[in-house]
Structure formats: structure tokens, C-alpha cells
Amino acid sequence: MRIRLFCIGVPLPFISLYRHLWWTAFVRRWNAKEVRFLCARIKGNKMRNEAKPFLKWAGGKGQLLPQLIRHLPRNISEQTFTYVEPFVGGGAMLFYMLWNFPNIRRVVVNDVNPFLITIYRVVKDYPEQLIKELSSLEKQYLALNGEVSKKAFFLQVRSVFNQHVLSDVERAKYLIFLNRTCFNGLFRVNAKGAFNVPFGRQLHPTICNADTIMADSKLLNQADIVMLDGDFEQIEGHIDDGFNFIYFDPPYRPLDATSSFNAYAKGGFDDAEQVRLRDFCMRLNALPNVNWMLSNADCSARNPEDVFFETIYGGFNICRVVASRAINANPAKRGKLTELLIKNYD
């Protein structure tokens, strides 16, 4: 019955697809949140226009969403609440939550990367201008012939991004361009804070996805939203008196010496920072109106003696989910592995 209720309004061509969904849900014992997630993703025009991250982002949670939603607080649909992300990154979880939970009345997002938060502000407030300027940049790039000329154009844009005083819209369009044309869609800066990811040999990428930008802008405007750039602890000042749900997706602790992607900003995120984050979570745990969930690497799966997270988060609810790593310089190291999900609720 739940599945049929979630799928009301489905066009006739999708009926057989939903019958398959019903059977799959029954066999796999999916819960209501999982079924609603899949229904939303395949329902008519909503599937085509659904908001999604406008950047490719290392550690993005798009492919993990069906598993993450199984672990949301049970009563999250039954009350209005504030949704908080102290490490918003590409925003896969943010856009999923805004899309599926109209009872979110307030949003607080933060990232240590000020350029990233600038893009969010521009997408929210100036989507048409961003689309116009980004489309022009895309046409210039695609009109060039051959890898050599496109690499030269990429390096020119990278230099402008790093060395020039830019408006917010200009900063946003250049960073989206670099993200779509650099190696593996990474964001990495050097000791001086300059973007230094090399050319990715992407000769025909989609640089401006106008539908995604407009859909994201609409979602970012449907709730009262606060956008911060800085340390994750500053979100504490924005916790309100009602129910708050916080999703932490910090830079992951490396599984080995070659797997670290925590140099998105100067300073990195070492074990001392992971412990500081744990201390912050402990402080939030003392608040009766705050539920939080945290993702990180499953270090003990690679090395059974490395129980760093099991030790520092002892006493909290720790479970594992299966993830696929798509961003790695070595294709042989891309693939499925487990990640930790830590919660202060059952």
C-alpha cells in the first residue's frame, strides 16, 4: 500500500516499471524512504528535471543516497526541521533533502572552500546570468580544434581564476568550467591557495547544464537558507530551538598514503582535525533537539588493526555502507568498498 501511495500520478508508460519496483522492494525488504526515493527519480518530467549537483566533487554522495536515506531519523517526515551540512561539498545530499522533504523550513550549509560557497550563492541568486556567461564560455571552448588548443584555453582560464579579481558570477563560471575540463573533476589547491589541477583532456564535455542550474536555484530558494564559508564549528551558532538534523561529510581519513583527497583547502584535515570534529559531535550530542549522522572512511576494512574511528566514536551507532569510488588517478583503485556511517541515534 505504501508503494502505491508514493507512486500516485505516474504516467501510464511507467506502470510496468513500477510493478518491477514493487517486486524488487518486496524481495529486498526496502523501507518506505527507499521506495519514495526511487519513485521520485523515475516519475515523468521530475526525473529529467530533478536537481542534482552542478559540480563533479570528490567524495560526492550521489551513488550512496539510497543507503544514506535508510539511516535518516525515523521521525524526520513528521515535523518541520532545520537541515545542516557543515561540509556541503557538491551538495548531493543537500539537493536530495530539499527535493524530498518540503517540511525543511531552514537550511544551514558551510564549506571551508569559499569559492564553492560563492557558486552556491550565485546559483541561488543569479542563475540566468550564470547560464548566459557559462554558455558563452562553453561555446568558445567547444569551437576550438584539437587537444593542444583546448589545453591552452584551459590554462588561460585557470590563470584568470587564480590571479584576477573577479565578480561572484565570473568566479562561479570559471570554477564550473575548470571542474568540467580538469583532470577527474578534482578541486585541489597549492600552498598559496591557487587551483592547480591539470587539464583533463575533456574535449567535448557538457560545461553548462542550464536545466540543472535552474532546478538547483529553485530548490535553494524554497527554504530559508544560510550559507557560510569557514570552519565547521561555526554552524553551532545557527542551531535553532526546533528539531535539527546535521549531516557531516568531512574529508575522509586516508585508507593509505596514496588515497588522500583532503587537500581541497590549505591546511588539510589530519587526525587531529578528525578528533576535533568528534569533540564537536560530542558537544552536539548533549543537545536534545539535534540528531547527526557522519560519513567517513572504513579504515579497519583495509587494515583490521586501524580502529581509529571505532575508538574515537565508541558509544555511538556505527554501521557500514557500500560505496563506489569513481575518482582515483589509478583506475584499478576505483570500485566498491565499505564506508562508515556514524549516528547519535538508533
Residue pairs with C-beta under 8 A, 6 or more apart in sequence:
2 32
2 35
3 18
3 21
3 22
3 25
3 35
3 39
4 22
6 32
6 35
6 36
6 39
7 18
7 21
7 39
7 43
9 43
9 44
10 18
10 39
10 43
10 44
11 44
14 42
14 43
14 44
17 42
18 39
21 35
21 38
21 39
21 42
24 30
25 34
25 35
31 70
33 69
33 70
33 72
34 66
34 69
34 70
36 100
37 65
37 66
37 69
37 96
37 100
38 66
40 46
40 50
40 99
40 100
41 47
41 50
48 211
49 211
49 215
50 99
50 215
51 95
51 98
51 99
51 212
51 215
51 216
51 218
51 219
52 62
52 92
52 95
52 212
52 215
52 216
53 60
53 62
53 90
53 91
53 92
53 95
54 91
54 119
54 123
54 176
54 209
54 212
54 213
54 216
55 90
55 116
55 119
55 175
55 176
55 179
55 185
56 90
56 179
56 180
56 184
56 185
56 327
57 89
57 90
57 91
57 185
57 187
58 184
58 185
58 186
58 187
58 261
58 264
58 327
59 89
59 249
59 251
59 252
59 261
59 327
60 89
60 90
60 92
61 68
61 90
61 92
61 93
61 249
61 295
62 90
62 92
63 323
63 324
63 326
64 295
64 321
64 323
64 339
65 92
65 93
65 96
67 321
67 322
67 341
68 93
68 293
68 295
68 321
68 341
69 96
71 293
71 319
71 341
71 343
72 245
72 293
73 245
73 291
73 345
76 101
76 245
77 101
77 103
79 103
79 242
79 243
80 103
80 104
80 105
80 242
80 243
81 103
81 104
81 105
81 242
81 243
81 244
81 245
82 104
82 105
82 106
82 107
82 108
82 238
82 239
82 240
82 242
82 243
82 244
82 245
83 94
83 97
83 98
83 101
83 104
83 106
83 107
83 108
83 244
83 245
83 247
84 107
84 108
84 109
84 235
84 238
84 239
84 244
84 245
84 246
84 247
85 91
85 93
85 94
85 108
85 109
85 110
85 246
85 247
85 248
85 249
86 110
86 232
86 235
86 246
86 248
86 250
87 110
87 111
87 112
87 232
87 248
87 249
87 250
87 251
88 94
88 109
88 110
88 111
88 116
88 117
88 120
88 249
89 111
89 116
89 249
91 109
91 120
91 216
93 247
93 249
94 107
94 109
95 216
95 219
97 104
97 247
98 104
98 107
98 219
98 220
98 222
98 223
99 219
102 222
104 223
105 223
105 224
105 242
106 223
106 224
106 225
106 226
106 240
107 223
107 224
107 225
107 226
108 225
108 226
108 228
108 235
108 238
109 117
109 120
109 225
109 226
109 227
109 228
110 117
110 227
110 228
110 229
110 230
110 232
110 234
110 235
111 117
111 228
111 229
112 229
112 230
112 231
112 232
112 264
112 265
113 187
113 229
113 264
113 265
114 229
114 230
115 171
115 175
116 175
116 187
116 229
117 227
117 228
117 229
118 168
118 171
118 172
118 175
118 229
119 171
119 172
119 175
119 176
120 220
120 227
121 168
121 227
122 129
122 130
122 168
122 169
122 171
122 172
123 130
123 172
123 213
123 216
123 217
123 220
124 217
124 220
124 221
124 225
124 227
126 168
126 169
127 213
127 214
127 216
127 217
129 169
130 169
130 172
130 173
130 213
131 208
131 210
131 213
131 214
133 169
133 170
133 173
134 173
134 176
134 177
134 207
134 208
135 208
135 210
137 157
137 173
137 174
137 177
137 207
137 208
138 177
138 207
138 208
140 153
141 150
141 153
141 154
141 177
141 181
141 207
142 204
144 150
144 153
147 201
147 203
150 181
150 199
150 203
151 199
151 201
154 178
154 181
154 182
154 199
155 199
157 174
157 177
157 178
158 178
158 195
160 166
160 174
161 171
161 174
161 175
161 178
161 195
162 194
162 195
166 174
175 195
176 207
176 208
177 207
178 195
178 197
179 185
179 187
180 202
180 205
180 206
180 207
181 199
181 200
181 202
181 205
181 207
182 197
182 198
182 199
182 200
183 197
183 198
183 199
183 200
183 201
184 197
184 200
184 327
184 328
184 329
185 200
185 327
186 197
186 261
186 327
187 195
187 197
187 264
188 195
188 196
188 197
188 263
188 264
189 195
189 196
189 263
189 264
189 265
189 266
190 196
191 266
193 265
193 266
226 238
228 234
228 235
228 238
232 248
232 250
232 277
232 280
233 280
235 246
236 280
236 283
236 284
239 284
239 287
239 289
239 290
241 289
242 289
243 289
243 291
244 287
244 289
244 290
244 291
245 290
245 291
245 292
245 293
246 284
246 290
246 291
246 292
246 293
247 292
247 293
247 294
247 295
248 277
248 281
248 292
248 293
248 294
248 295
249 294
249 295
250 269
250 273
250 274
250 277
250 294
250 295
250 296
251 261
251 262
251 264
251 268
251 269
252 261
252 262
252 295
252 296
252 297
252 339
253 271
253 274
253 296
253 297
253 299
253 308
253 309
254 260
254 262
254 297
255 297
255 299
255 302
256 302
258 330
259 328
259 333
261 327
262 268
262 269
262 270
271 308
274 296
274 308
274 309
274 312
275 312
277 294
278 312
278 313
281 292
281 294
281 313
281 316
281 344
284 290
284 292
284 344
285 292
285 316
285 344
290 344
291 343
291 344
291 345
292 343
292 344
293 341
293 342
293 343
294 313
294 340
294 341
294 342
294 343
295 339
295 340
295 341
295 342
296 309
296 339
296 340
296 342
297 309
297 339
297 340
298 309
298 320
298 337
298 338
298 339
298 340
299 306
299 307
299 308
299 309
300 306
300 307
300 309
300 310
301 320
301 337
301 338
309 318
309 340
309 342
310 318
313 342
316 342
316 343
316 344
317 342
317 343
317 344
317 345
317 346
318 340
318 341
318 342
319 340
319 341
319 343
320 338
320 339
320 340
320 341
321 338
321 339
321 341
322 336
322 337
322 338
322 339
323 336
323 337
323 338
323 339
324 334
324 335
324 336
325 333
325 334
325 335
325 336
325 337
326 334
327 334
328 334
